């Protein structure tokens, strides 16, 4: 397990081993979200974007607009 310290500005340093492993370079956009009690940092690399291809089909008949509206409602409640 690697450690990092949060600065006064809320910044952290991602250890080089993890940056290399996940293809994080200067300017790589990342998504930060909560999953239960965890804070997850997801690099938005080309490889990750390609892995999402076709994901909307897995929702079956679920209404994507309805799902988005539910998610926004949960965010507002926080």
mmCIF file of the N, C-alpha and C atoms, coordinates in Angstrom:
data_MODEL
# 
_entry.id   MODEL 
# 
loop_
_atom_site.group_PDB 
_atom_site.id 
_atom_site.type_symbol 
_atom_site.label_atom_id 
_atom_site.label_alt_id 
_atom_site.label_comp_id 
_atom_site.label_asym_id 
_atom_site.label_entity_id 
_atom_site.label_seq_id 
_atom_site.pdbx_PDB_ins_code 
_atom_site.Cartn_x 
_atom_site.Cartn_y 
_atom_site.Cartn_z 
_atom_site.occupancy 
_atom_site.B_iso_or_equiv 
_atom_site.pdbx_formal_charge 
_atom_site.auth_seq_id 
_atom_site.auth_comp_id 
_atom_site.auth_asym_id 
_atom_site.auth_atom_id 
_atom_site.pdbx_PDB_model_num 
ATOM 1   N N  . UNK A 1 1  ? 0.850   -1.176 0.000   1.00 0.00 ? 1  UNK A N  1 
ATOM 2   C CA . UNK A 1 1  ? 0.000   0.000  0.000   1.00 0.00 ? 1  UNK A CA 1 
ATOM 3   C C  . UNK A 1 1  ? 0.894   1.237  0.000   1.00 0.00 ? 1  UNK A C  1 
ATOM 4   N N  . UNK A 1 2  ? 0.598   2.142  -0.898  1.00 0.00 ? 2  UNK A N  1 
ATOM 5   C CA . UNK A 1 2  ? 1.328   3.410  -0.951  1.00 0.00 ? 2  UNK A CA 1 
ATOM 6   C C  . UNK A 1 2  ? 0.553   4.461  -0.165  1.00 0.00 ? 2  UNK A C  1 
ATOM 7   N N  . UNK A 1 3  ? 1.271   5.444  0.341   1.00 0.00 ? 3  UNK A N  1 
ATOM 8   C CA . UNK A 1 3  ? 0.650   6.544  1.097   1.00 0.00 ? 3  UNK A CA 1 
ATOM 9   C C  . UNK A 1 3  ? 0.973   7.866  0.435   1.00 0.00 ? 3  UNK A C  1 
ATOM 10  N N  . UNK A 1 4  ? 0.113   8.835  0.692   1.00 0.00 ? 4  UNK A N  1 
ATOM 11  C CA . UNK A 1 4  ? 0.328   10.197 0.249   1.00 0.00 ? 4  UNK A CA 1 
ATOM 12  C C  . UNK A 1 4  ? -0.269  11.110 1.306   1.00 0.00 ? 4  UNK A C  1 
ATOM 13  N N  . UNK A 1 5  ? 0.171   12.345 1.335   1.00 0.00 ? 5  UNK A N  1 
ATOM 14  C CA . UNK A 1 5  ? -0.320  13.319 2.310   1.00 0.00 ? 5  UNK A CA 1 
ATOM 15  C C  . UNK A 1 5  ? -1.083  14.411 1.566   1.00 0.00 ? 5  UNK A C  1 
ATOM 16  N N  . UNK A 1 6  ? -2.189  14.828 2.130   1.00 0.00 ? 6  UNK A N  1 
ATOM 17  C CA . UNK A 1 6  ? -2.992  15.892 1.542   1.00 0.00 ? 6  UNK A CA 1 
ATOM 18  C C  . UNK A 1 6  ? -2.392  17.232 1.942   1.00 0.00 ? 6  UNK A C  1 
ATOM 19  N N  . UNK A 1 7  ? -2.187  18.125 0.946   1.00 0.00 ? 7  UNK A N  1 
ATOM 20  C CA . UNK A 1 7  ? -1.636  19.446 1.224   1.00 0.00 ? 7  UNK A CA 1 
ATOM 21  C C  . UNK A 1 7  ? -2.733  20.381 1.730   1.00 0.00 ? 7  UNK A C  1 
ATOM 22  N N  . UNK A 1 8  ? -2.340  21.575 2.107   1.00 0.00 ? 8  UNK A N  1 
ATOM 23  C CA . UNK A 1 8  ? -3.304  22.579 2.578   1.00 0.00 ? 8  UNK A CA 1 
ATOM 24  C C  . UNK A 1 8  ? -4.318  22.933 1.490   1.00 0.00 ? 8  UNK A C  1 
ATOM 25  N N  . UNK A 1 9  ? -3.932  22.771 0.216   1.00 0.00 ? 9  UNK A N  1 
ATOM 26  C CA . UNK A 1 9  ? -4.835  23.056 -0.906  1.00 0.00 ? 9  UNK A CA 1 
ATOM 27  C C  . UNK A 1 9  ? -5.666  21.840 -1.309  1.00 0.00 ? 9  UNK A C  1 
ATOM 28  N N  . UNK A 1 10 ? -5.545  20.732 -0.568  1.00 0.00 ? 10 UNK A N  1 
ATOM 29  C CA . UNK A 1 10 ? -6.316  19.534 -0.881  1.00 0.00 ? 10 UNK A CA 1 
ATOM 30  C C  . UNK A 1 10 ? -5.687  18.678 -1.974  1.00 0.00 ? 10 UNK A C  1 
ATOM 31  N N  . UNK A 1 11 ? -4.426  18.916 -2.295  1.00 0.00 ? 11 UNK A N  1 
ATOM 32  C CA . UNK A 1 11 ? -3.751  18.167 -3.351  1.00 0.00 ? 11 UNK A CA 1 
ATOM 33  C C  . UNK A 1 11 ? -3.061  16.933 -2.777  1.00 0.00 ? 11 UNK A C  1 
ATOM 34  N N  . UNK A 1 12 ? -2.929  15.906 -3.625  1.00 0.00 ? 12 UNK A N  1 
ATOM 35  C CA . UNK A 1 12 ? -2.165  14.719 -3.245  1.00 0.00 ? 12 UNK A CA 1 
ATOM 36  C C  . UNK A 1 12 ? -1.219  14.366 -4.378  1.00 0.00 ? 12 UNK A C  1 
ATOM 37  N N  . UNK A 1 13 ? -0.194  13.595 -4.064  1.00 0.00 ? 13 UNK A N  1 
ATOM 38  C CA . UNK A 1 13 ? 0.731   13.089 -5.072  1.00 0.00 ? 13 UNK A CA 1 
ATOM 39  C C  . UNK A 1 13 ? 0.413   11.613 -5.278  1.00 0.00 ? 13 UNK A C  1 
ATOM 40  N N  . UNK A 1 14 ? 0.173   11.228 -6.527  1.00 0.00 ? 14 UNK A N  1 
ATOM 41  C CA . UNK A 1 14 ? -0.046  9.824  -6.845  1.00 0.00 ? 14 UNK A CA 1 
ATOM 42  C C  . UNK A 1 14 ? 1.330   9.190  -7.032  1.00 0.00 ? 14 UNK A C  1 
ATOM 43  N N  . UNK A 1 15 ? 1.639   8.145  -6.281  1.00 0.00 ? 15 UNK A N  1 
ATOM 44  C CA . UNK A 1 15 ? 2.963   7.524  -6.401  1.00 0.00 ? 15 UNK A CA 1 
ATOM 45  C C  . UNK A 1 15 ? 3.284   7.107  -7.837  1.00 0.00 ? 15 UNK A C  1 
ATOM 46  N N  . UNK A 1 16 ? 4.546   7.237  -8.223  1.00 0.00 ? 16 UNK A N  1 
ATOM 47  C CA . UNK A 1 16 ? 4.974   6.974  -9.593  1.00 0.00 ? 16 UNK A CA 1 
ATOM 48  C C  . UNK A 1 16 ? 4.631   5.559  -10.040 1.00 0.00 ? 16 UNK A C  1 
ATOM 49  N N  . UNK A 1 17 ? 4.723   4.602  -9.139  1.00 0.00 ? 17 UNK A N  1 
ATOM 50  C CA . UNK A 1 17 ? 4.399   3.209  -9.485  1.00 0.00 ? 17 UNK A CA 1 
ATOM 51  C C  . UNK A 1 17 ? 2.954   3.099  -9.988  1.00 0.00 ? 17 UNK A C  1 
ATOM 52  N N  . UNK A 1 18 ? 2.033   3.779  -9.312  1.00 0.00 ? 18 UNK A N  1 
ATOM 53  C CA . UNK A 1 18 ? 0.628   3.744  -9.713  1.00 0.00 ? 18 UNK A CA 1 
ATOM 54  C C  . UNK A 1 18 ? 0.379   4.561  -10.977 1.00 0.00 ? 18 UNK A C  1 
ATOM 55  N N  . UNK A 1 19 ? 1.065   5.704  -11.105 1.00 0.00 ? 19 UNK A N  1 
ATOM 56  C CA . UNK A 1 19 ? 0.907   6.509  -12.326 1.00 0.00 ? 19 UNK A CA 1 
ATOM 57  C C  . UNK A 1 19 ? 1.330   5.715  -13.556 1.00 0.00 ? 19 UNK A C  1 
ATOM 58  N N  . UNK A 1 20 ? 2.462   5.031  -13.453 1.00 0.00 ? 20 UNK A N  1 
ATOM 59  C CA . UNK A 1 20 ? 2.948   4.236  -14.590 1.00 0.00 ? 20 UNK A CA 1 
ATOM 60  C C  . UNK A 1 20 ? 2.006   3.083  -14.900 1.00 0.00 ? 20 UNK A C  1 
ATOM 61  N N  . UNK A 1 21 ? 1.582   2.385  -13.857 1.00 0.00 ? 21 UNK A N  1 
ATOM 62  C CA . UNK A 1 21 ? 0.711   1.222  -14.038 1.00 0.00 ? 21 UNK A CA 1 
ATOM 63  C C  . UNK A 1 21 ? -0.597  1.584  -14.722 1.00 0.00 ? 21 UNK A C  1 
ATOM 64  N N  . UNK A 1 22 ? -1.142  2.766  -14.398 1.00 0.00 ? 22 UNK A N  1 
ATOM 65  C CA . UNK A 1 22 ? -2.452  3.157  -14.909 1.00 0.00 ? 22 UNK A CA 1 
ATOM 66  C C  . UNK A 1 22 ? -2.388  4.202  -16.026 1.00 0.00 ? 22 UNK A C  1 
ATOM 67  N N  . UNK A 1 23 ? -1.201  4.480  -16.521 1.00 0.00 ? 23 UNK A N  1 
ATOM 68  C CA . UNK A 1 23 ? -1.059  5.389  -17.659 1.00 0.00 ? 23 UNK A CA 1 
ATOM 69  C C  . UNK A 1 23 ? -1.405  6.832  -17.353 1.00 0.00 ? 23 UNK A C  1 
ATOM 70  N N  . UNK A 1 24 ? -1.176  7.259  -16.133 1.00 0.00 ? 24 UNK A N  1 
ATOM 71  C CA . UNK A 1 24 ? -1.484  8.639  -15.750 1.00 0.00 ? 24 UNK A CA 1 
ATOM 72  C C  . UNK A 1 24 ? -0.252  9.491  -16.016 1.00 0.00 ? 24 UNK A C  1 
ATOM 73  N N  . UNK A 1 25 ? -0.414  10.461 -16.914 1.00 0.00 ? 25 UNK A N  1 
ATOM 74  C CA . UNK A 1 25 ? 0.665   11.391 -17.258 1.00 0.00 ? 25 UNK A CA 1 
ATOM 75  C C  . UNK A 1 25 ? 0.189   12.811 -16.999 1.00 0.00 ? 25 UNK A C  1 
ATOM 76  N N  . UNK A 1 26 ? 1.087   13.762 -17.140 1.00 0.00 ? 26 UNK A N  1 
ATOM 77  C CA . UNK A 1 26 ? 0.712   15.172 -16.981 1.00 0.00 ? 26 UNK A CA 1 
ATOM 78  C C  . UNK A 1 26 ? -0.448  15.474 -17.922 1.00 0.00 ? 26 UNK A C  1 
ATOM 79  N N  . UNK A 1 27 ? -1.497  16.040 -17.383 1.00 0.00 ? 27 UNK A N  1 
ATOM 80  C CA . UNK A 1 27 ? -2.656  16.414 -18.192 1.00 0.00 ? 27 UNK A CA 1 
ATOM 81  C C  . UNK A 1 27 ? -3.715  15.328 -18.328 1.00 0.00 ? 27 UNK A C  1 
ATOM 82  N N  . UNK A 1 28 ? -3.499  14.136 -17.766 1.00 0.00 ? 28 UNK A N  1 
ATOM 83  C CA . UNK A 1 28 ? -4.498  13.068 -17.848 1.00 0.00 ? 28 UNK A CA 1 
ATOM 84  C C  . UNK A 1 28 ? -5.712  13.452 -17.004 1.00 0.00 ? 28 UNK A C  1 
ATOM 85  N N  . UNK A 1 29 ? -6.895  13.512 -17.618 1.00 0.00 ? 29 UNK A N  1 
ATOM 86  C CA . UNK A 1 29 ? -8.086  13.817 -16.819 1.00 0.00 ? 29 UNK A CA 1 
ATOM 87  C C  . UNK A 1 29 ? -8.439  12.630 -15.927 1.00 0.00 ? 29 UNK A C  1 
ATOM 88  N N  . UNK A 1 30 ? -8.989  12.923 -14.769 1.00 0.00 ? 30 UNK A N  1 
ATOM 89  C CA . UNK A 1 30 ? -9.406  11.874 -13.842 1.00 0.00 ? 30 UNK A CA 1 
ATOM 90  C C  . UNK A 1 30 ? -10.811 12.180 -13.342 1.00 0.00 ? 30 UNK A C  1 
ATOM 91  N N  . UNK A 1 31 ? -11.521 11.131 -13.012 1.00 0.00 ? 31 UNK A N  1 
ATOM 92  C CA . UNK A 1 31 ? -12.841 11.251 -12.397 1.00 0.00 ? 31 UNK A CA 1 
ATOM 93  C C  . UNK A 1 31 ? -12.672 10.876 -10.936 1.00 0.00 ? 31 UNK A C  1 
ATOM 94  N N  . UNK A 1 32 ? -13.270 11.639 -10.043 1.00 0.00 ? 32 UNK A N  1 
ATOM 95  C CA . UNK A 1 32 ? -13.203 11.372 -8.612  1.00 0.00 ? 32 UNK A CA 1 
ATOM 96  C C  . UNK A 1 32 ? -14.631 11.198 -8.110  1.00 0.00 ? 32 UNK A C  1 
ATOM 97  N N  . UNK A 1 33 ? -14.882 10.050 -7.473  1.00 0.00 ? 33 UNK A N  1 
ATOM 98  C CA . UNK A 1 33 ? -16.226 9.787  -6.987  1.00 0.00 ? 33 UNK A CA 1 
ATOM 99  C C  . UNK A 1 33 ? -16.175 8.945  -5.718  1.00 0.00 ? 33 UNK A C  1 
ATOM 100 N N  . UNK A 1 34 ? -17.307 8.890  -5.037  1.00 0.00 ? 34 UNK A N  1 
ATOM 101 C CA . UNK A 1 34 ? -17.416 8.099  -3.816  1.00 0.00 ? 34 UNK A CA 1 
ATOM 102 C C  . UNK A 1 34 ? -18.027 6.743  -4.151  1.00 0.00 ? 34 UNK A C  1 
ATOM 103 N N  . UNK A 1 35 ? -17.526 5.718  -3.477  1.00 0.00 ? 35 UNK A N  1 
ATOM 104 C CA . UNK A 1 35 ? -18.110 4.378  -3.568  1.00 0.00 ? 35 UNK A CA 1 
ATOM 105 C C  . UNK A 1 35 ? -18.143 3.846  -2.137  1.00 0.00 ? 35 UNK A C  1 
ATOM 106 N N  . UNK A 1 36 ? -19.302 3.999  -1.517  1.00 0.00 ? 36 UNK A N  1 
ATOM 107 C CA . UNK A 1 36 ? -19.410 3.633  -0.102  1.00 0.00 ? 36 UNK A CA 1 
ATOM 108 C C  . UNK A 1 36 ? -18.563 4.579  0.729   1.00 0.00 ? 36 UNK A C  1 
ATOM 109 N N  . UNK A 1 37 ? -17.607 4.020  1.470   1.00 0.00 ? 37 UNK A N  1 
ATOM 110 C CA . UNK A 1 37 ? -16.729 4.839  2.303   1.00 0.00 ? 37 UNK A CA 1 
ATOM 111 C C  . UNK A 1 37 ? -15.412 5.166  1.617   1.00 0.00 ? 37 UNK A C  1 
ATOM 112 N N  . UNK A 1 38 ? -15.278 4.787  0.342   1.00 0.00 ? 38 UNK A N  1 
ATOM 113 C CA . UNK A 1 38 ? -14.034 5.008  -0.404  1.00 0.00 ? 38 UNK A CA 1 
ATOM 114 C C  . UNK A 1 38 ? -14.137 6.234  -1.308  1.00 0.00 ? 38 UNK A C  1 
ATOM 115 N N  . UNK A 1 39 ? -13.010 6.872  -1.549  1.00 0.00 ? 39 UNK A N  1 
ATOM 116 C CA . UNK A 1 39 ? -12.896 7.911  -2.564  1.00 0.00 ? 39 UNK A CA 1 
ATOM 117 C C  . UNK A 1 39 ? -12.106 7.271  -3.698  1.00 0.00 ? 39 UNK A C  1 
ATOM 118 N N  . UNK A 1 40 ? -12.704 7.222  -4.886  1.00 0.00 ? 40 UNK A N  1 
ATOM 119 C CA . UNK A 1 40 ? -12.100 6.540  -6.025  1.00 0.00 ? 40 UNK A CA 1 
ATOM 120 C C  . UNK A 1 40 ? -11.620 7.561  -7.044  1.00 0.00 ? 40 UNK A C  1 
ATOM 121 N N  . UNK A 1 41 ? -10.404 7.384  -7.502  1.00 0.00 ? 41 UNK A N  1 
ATOM 122 C CA . UNK A 1 41 ? -9.817  8.239  -8.537  1.00 0.00 ? 41 UNK A CA 1 
ATOM 123 C C  . UNK A 1 41 ? -9.669  7.369  -9.786  1.00 0.00 ? 41 UNK A C  1 
ATOM 124 N N  . UNK A 1 42 ? -10.413 7.682  -10.858 1.00 0.00 ? 42 UNK A N  1 
ATOM 125 C CA . UNK A 1 42 ? -10.391 6.894  -12.087 1.00 0.00 ? 42 UNK A CA 1 
ATOM 126 C C  . UNK A 1 42 ? -9.752  7.705  -13.204 1.00 0.00 ? 42 UNK A C  1 
ATOM 127 N N  . UNK A 1 43 ? -8.571  7.297  -13.694 1.00 0.00 ? 43 UNK A N  1 
ATOM 128 C CA . UNK A 1 43 ? -7.986  8.008  -14.820 1.00 0.00 ? 43 UNK A CA 1 
ATOM 129 C C  . UNK A 1 43 ? -8.833  7.797  -16.067 1.00 0.00 ? 43 UNK A C  1 
ATOM 130 N N  . UNK A 1 44 ? -9.096  8.862  -16.786 1.00 0.00 ? 44 UNK A N  1 
ATOM 131 C CA . UNK A 1 44 ? -9.912  8.785  -18.000 1.00 0.00 ? 44 UNK A CA 1 
ATOM 132 C C  . UNK A 1 44 ? -8.999  8.674  -19.219 1.00 0.00 ? 44 UNK A C  1 
ATOM 133 N N  . UNK A 1 45 ? -8.305  7.550  -19.297 1.00 0.00 ? 45 UNK A N  1 
ATOM 134 C CA . UNK A 1 45 ? -7.379  7.292  -20.394 1.00 0.00 ? 45 UNK A CA 1 
ATOM 135 C C  . UNK A 1 45 ? -8.143  6.745  -21.593 1.00 0.00 ? 45 UNK A C  1 
ATOM 136 N N  . UNK A 1 46 ? -7.492  6.727  -22.760 1.00 0.00 ? 46 UNK A N  1 
ATOM 137 C CA . UNK A 1 46 ? -8.112  6.161  -23.958 1.00 0.00 ? 46 UNK A CA 1 
ATOM 138 C C  . UNK A 1 46 ? -8.512  4.710  -23.726 1.00 0.00 ? 46 UNK A C  1 
ATOM 139 N N  . UNK A 1 47 ? -7.665  3.967  -23.029 1.00 0.00 ? 47 UNK A N  1 
ATOM 140 C CA . UNK A 1 47 ? -7.957  2.554  -22.744 1.00 0.00 ? 47 UNK A CA 1 
ATOM 141 C C  . UNK A 1 47 ? -9.230  2.420  -21.916 1.00 0.00 ? 47 UNK A C  1 
ATOM 142 N N  . UNK A 1 48 ? -9.388  3.266  -20.914 1.00 0.00 ? 48 UNK A N  1 
ATOM 143 C CA . UNK A 1 48 ? -10.585 3.220  -20.075 1.00 0.00 ? 48 UNK A CA 1 
ATOM 144 C C  . UNK A 1 48 ? -11.830 3.571  -20.890 1.00 0.00 ? 48 UNK A C  1 
ATOM 145 N N  . UNK A 1 49 ? -11.735 4.604  -21.709 1.00 0.00 ? 49 UNK A N  1 
ATOM 146 C CA . UNK A 1 49 ? -12.873 5.015  -22.540 1.00 0.00 ? 49 UNK A CA 1 
ATOM 147 C C  . UNK A 1 49 ? -13.268 3.882  -23.480 1.00 0.00 ? 49 UNK A C  1 
ATOM 148 N N  . UNK A 1 50 ? -12.285 3.213  -24.094 1.00 0.00 ? 50 UNK A N  1 
ATOM 149 C CA . UNK A 1 50 ? -12.587 2.078  -24.984 1.00 0.00 ? 50 UNK A CA 1 
ATOM 150 C C  . UNK A 1 50 ? -13.275 0.951  -24.213 1.00 0.00 ? 50 UNK A C  1 
ATOM 151 N N  . UNK A 1 51 ? -12.903 0.761  -22.958 1.00 0.00 ? 51 UNK A N  1 
ATOM 152 C CA . UNK A 1 51 ? -13.503 -0.318 -22.165 1.00 0.00 ? 51 UNK A CA 1 
ATOM 153 C C  . UNK A 1 51 ? -14.990 -0.066 -21.900 1.00 0.00 ? 51 UNK A C  1 
ATOM 154 N N  . UNK A 1 52 ? -15.429 1.171  -22.030 1.00 0.00 ? 52 UNK A N  1 
ATOM 155 C CA . UNK A 1 52 ? -16.835 1.510  -21.800 1.00 0.00 ? 52 UNK A CA 1 
ATOM 156 C C  . UNK A 1 52 ? -17.697 1.296  -23.036 1.00 0.00 ? 52 UNK A C  1 
ATOM 157 N N  . UNK A 1 53 ? -17.070 1.010  -24.167 1.00 0.00 ? 53 UNK A N  1 
ATOM 158 C CA . UNK A 1 53 ? -17.807 0.844  -25.420 1.00 0.00 ? 53 UNK A CA 1 
ATOM 159 C C  . UNK A 1 53 ? -18.895 -0.210 -25.248 1.00 0.00 ? 53 UNK A C  1 
ATOM 160 N N  . UNK A 1 54 ? -20.110 0.148  -25.616 1.00 0.00 ? 54 UNK A N  1 
ATOM 161 C CA . UNK A 1 54 ? -21.230 -0.781 -25.556 1.00 0.00 ? 54 UNK A CA 1 
ATOM 162 C C  . UNK A 1 54 ? -21.875 -0.923 -24.191 1.00 0.00 ? 54 UNK A C  1 
ATOM 163 N N  . UNK A 1 55 ? -21.436 -0.157 -23.213 1.00 0.00 ? 55 UNK A N  1 
ATOM 164 C CA . UNK A 1 55 ? -21.980 -0.306 -21.867 1.00 0.00 ? 55 UNK A CA 1 
ATOM 165 C C  . UNK A 1 55 ? -23.466 0.042  -21.797 1.00 0.00 ? 55 UNK A C  1 
ATOM 166 N N  . UNK A 1 56 ? -23.925 0.966  -22.643 1.00 0.00 ? 56 UNK A N  1 
ATOM 167 C CA . UNK A 1 56 ? -25.337 1.365  -22.610 1.00 0.00 ? 56 UNK A CA 1 
ATOM 168 C C  . UNK A 1 56 ? -26.242 0.187  -22.963 1.00 0.00 ? 56 UNK A C  1 
ATOM 169 N N  . UNK A 1 57 ? -25.757 -0.741 -23.791 1.00 0.00 ? 57 UNK A N  1 
ATOM 170 C CA . UNK A 1 57 ? -26.563 -1.904 -24.151 1.00 0.00 ? 57 UNK A CA 1 
ATOM 171 C C  . UNK A 1 57 ? -26.813 -2.809 -22.955 1.00 0.00 ? 57 UNK A C  1 
ATOM 172 N N  . UNK A 1 58 ? -25.904 -2.793 -21.989 1.00 0.00 ? 58 UNK A N  1 
ATOM 173 C CA . UNK A 1 58 ? -26.050 -3.678 -20.833 1.00 0.00 ? 58 UNK A CA 1 
ATOM 174 C C  . UNK A 1 58 ? -27.152 -3.209 -19.892 1.00 0.00 ? 58 UNK A C  1 
ATOM 175 N N  . UNK A 1 59 ? -27.655 -2.012 -20.106 1.00 0.00 ? 59 UNK A N  1 
ATOM 176 C CA . UNK A 1 59 ? -28.718 -1.491 -19.252 1.00 0.00 ? 59 UNK A CA 1 
ATOM 177 C C  . UNK A 1 59 ? -30.067 -2.099 -19.629 1.00 0.00 ? 59 UNK A C  1 
ATOM 178 N N  . UNK A 1 60 ? -30.116 -2.814 -20.752 1.00 0.00 ? 60 UNK A N  1 
ATOM 179 C CA . UNK A 1 60 ? -31.369 -3.422 -21.188 1.00 0.00 ? 60 UNK A CA 1 
ATOM 180 C C  . UNK A 1 60 ? -32.411 -2.365 -21.482 1.00 0.00 ? 60 UNK A C  1 
ATOM 181 N N  . UNK A 1 61 ? -33.593 -2.541 -20.920 1.00 0.00 ? 61 UNK A N  1 
ATOM 182 C CA . UNK A 1 61 ? -34.688 -1.608 -21.201 1.00 0.00 ? 61 UNK A CA 1 
ATOM 183 C C  . UNK A 1 61 ? -34.733 -0.445 -20.220 1.00 0.00 ? 61 UNK A C  1 
ATOM 184 N N  . UNK A 1 62 ? -33.748 -0.373 -19.319 1.00 0.00 ? 62 UNK A N  1 
ATOM 185 C CA . UNK A 1 62 ? -33.747 0.708  -18.332 1.00 0.00 ? 62 UNK A CA 1 
ATOM 186 C C  . UNK A 1 62 ? -33.614 2.053  -19.032 1.00 0.00 ? 62 UNK A C  1 
ATOM 187 N N  . UNK A 1 63 ? -34.391 2.992  -18.624 1.00 0.00 ? 63 UNK A N  1 
ATOM 188 C CA . UNK A 1 63 ? -34.391 4.320  -19.213 1.00 0.00 ? 63 UNK A CA 1 
ATOM 189 C C  . UNK A 1 63 ? -33.170 5.094  -18.718 1.00 0.00 ? 63 UNK A C  1 
ATOM 190 N N  . UNK A 1 64 ? -32.247 5.415  -19.621 1.00 0.00 ? 64 UNK A N  1 
ATOM 191 C CA . UNK A 1 64 ? -31.016 6.101  -19.227 1.00 0.00 ? 64 UNK A CA 1 
ATOM 192 C C  . UNK A 1 64 ? -31.282 7.500  -18.682 1.00 0.00 ? 64 UNK A C  1 
ATOM 193 N N  . UNK A 1 65 ? -32.263 8.202  -19.242 1.00 0.00 ? 65 UNK A N  1 
ATOM 194 C CA . UNK A 1 65 ? -32.603 9.529  -18.738 1.00 0.00 ? 65 UNK A CA 1 
ATOM 195 C C  . UNK A 1 65 ? -33.106 9.429  -17.300 1.00 0.00 ? 65 UNK A C  1 
ATOM 196 N N  . UNK A 1 66 ? -33.924 8.434  -17.033 1.00 0.00 ? 66 UNK A N  1 
ATOM 197 C CA . UNK A 1 66 ? -34.434 8.232  -15.674 1.00 0.00 ? 66 UNK A CA 1 
ATOM 198 C C  . UNK A 1 66 ? -33.289 7.932  -14.710 1.00 0.00 ? 66 UNK A C  1 
ATOM 199 N N  . UNK A 1 67 ? -32.352 7.115  -15.144 1.00 0.00 ? 67 UNK A N  1 
ATOM 200 C CA . UNK A 1 67 ? -31.199 6.779  -14.301 1.00 0.00 ? 67 UNK A CA 1 
ATOM 201 C C  . UNK A 1 67 ? -30.373 8.025  -14.008 1.00 0.00 ? 67 UNK A C  1 
ATOM 202 N N  . UNK A 1 68 ? -30.175 8.880  -15.013 1.00 0.00 ? 68 UNK A N  1 
ATOM 203 C CA . UNK A 1 68 ? -29.422 10.115 -14.824 1.00 0.00 ? 68 UNK A CA 1 
ATOM 204 C C  . UNK A 1 68 ? -30.141 11.040 -13.849 1.00 0.00 ? 68 UNK A C  1 
ATOM 205 N N  . UNK A 1 69 ? -31.441 11.162 -13.992 1.00 0.00 ? 69 UNK A N  1 
ATOM 206 C CA . UNK A 1 69 ? -32.211 12.022 -13.093 1.00 0.00 ? 69 UNK A CA 1 
ATOM 207 C C  . UNK A 1 69 ? -32.142 11.507 -11.654 1.00 0.00 ? 69 UNK A C  1 
ATOM 208 N N  . UNK A 1 70 ? -32.190 10.173 -11.470 1.00 0.00 ? 70 UNK A N  1 
ATOM 209 C CA . UNK A 1 70 ? -32.072 9.599  -10.127 1.00 0.00 ? 70 UNK A CA 1 
ATOM 210 C C  . UNK A 1 70 ? -30.702 9.896  -9.516  1.00 0.00 ? 70 UNK A C  1 
ATOM 211 N N  . UNK A 1 71 ? -29.663 9.784  -10.325 1.00 0.00 ? 71 UNK A N  1 
ATOM 212 C CA . UNK A 1 71 ? -28.306 10.061 -9.845  1.00 0.00 ? 71 UNK A CA 1 
ATOM 213 C C  . UNK A 1 71 ? -28.168 11.526 -9.430  1.00 0.00 ? 71 UNK A C  1 
ATOM 214 N N  . UNK A 1 72 ? -28.682 12.441 -10.238 1.00 0.00 ? 72 UNK A N  1 
ATOM 215 C CA . UNK A 1 72 ? -28.624 13.872 -9.905  1.00 0.00 ? 72 UNK A CA 1 
ATOM 216 C C  . UNK A 1 72 ? -29.400 14.157 -8.616  1.00 0.00 ? 72 UNK A C  1 
ATOM 217 N N  . UNK A 1 73 ? -30.529 13.483 -8.433  1.00 0.00 ? 73 UNK A N  1 
ATOM 218 C CA . UNK A 1 73 ? -31.302 13.668 -7.203  1.00 0.00 ? 73 UNK A CA 1 
ATOM 219 C C  . UNK A 1 73 ? -30.501 13.236 -5.993  1.00 0.00 ? 73 UNK A C  1 
ATOM 220 N N  . UNK A 1 74 ? -29.813 12.090 -6.081  1.00 0.00 ? 74 UNK A N  1 
ATOM 221 C CA . UNK A 1 74 ? -28.976 11.615 -4.973  1.00 0.00 ? 74 UNK A CA 1 
ATOM 222 C C  . UNK A 1 74 ? -27.847 12.601 -4.686  1.00 0.00 ? 74 UNK A C  1 
ATOM 223 N N  . UNK A 1 75 ? -27.249 13.176 -5.731  1.00 0.00 ? 75 UNK A N  1 
ATOM 224 C CA . UNK A 1 75 ? -26.167 14.156 -5.533  1.00 0.00 ? 75 UNK A CA 1 
ATOM 225 C C  . UNK A 1 75 ? -26.663 15.392 -4.811  1.00 0.00 ? 75 UNK A C  1 
ATOM 226 N N  . UNK A 1 76 ? -27.856 15.862 -5.159  1.00 0.00 ? 76 UNK A N  1 
ATOM 227 C CA . UNK A 1 76 ? -28.416 17.049 -4.516  1.00 0.00 ? 76 UNK A CA 1 
ATOM 228 C C  . UNK A 1 76 ? -28.697 16.812 -3.036  1.00 0.00 ? 76 UNK A C  1 
ATOM 229 N N  . UNK A 1 77 ? -29.014 15.569 -2.688  1.00 0.00 ? 77 UNK A N  1 
ATOM 230 C CA . UNK A 1 77 ? -29.320 15.249 -1.291  1.00 0.00 ? 77 UNK A CA 1 
ATOM 231 C C  . UNK A 1 77 ? -28.079 15.258 -0.409  1.00 0.00 ? 77 UNK A C  1 
ATOM 232 N N  . UNK A 1 78 ? -26.901 15.184 -1.010  1.00 0.00 ? 78 UNK A N  1 
ATOM 233 C CA . UNK A 1 78 ? -25.662 15.169 -0.211  1.00 0.00 ? 78 UNK A CA 1 
ATOM 234 C C  . UNK A 1 78 ? -25.363 16.496 0.354   1.00 0.00 ? 78 UNK A C  1 
# 
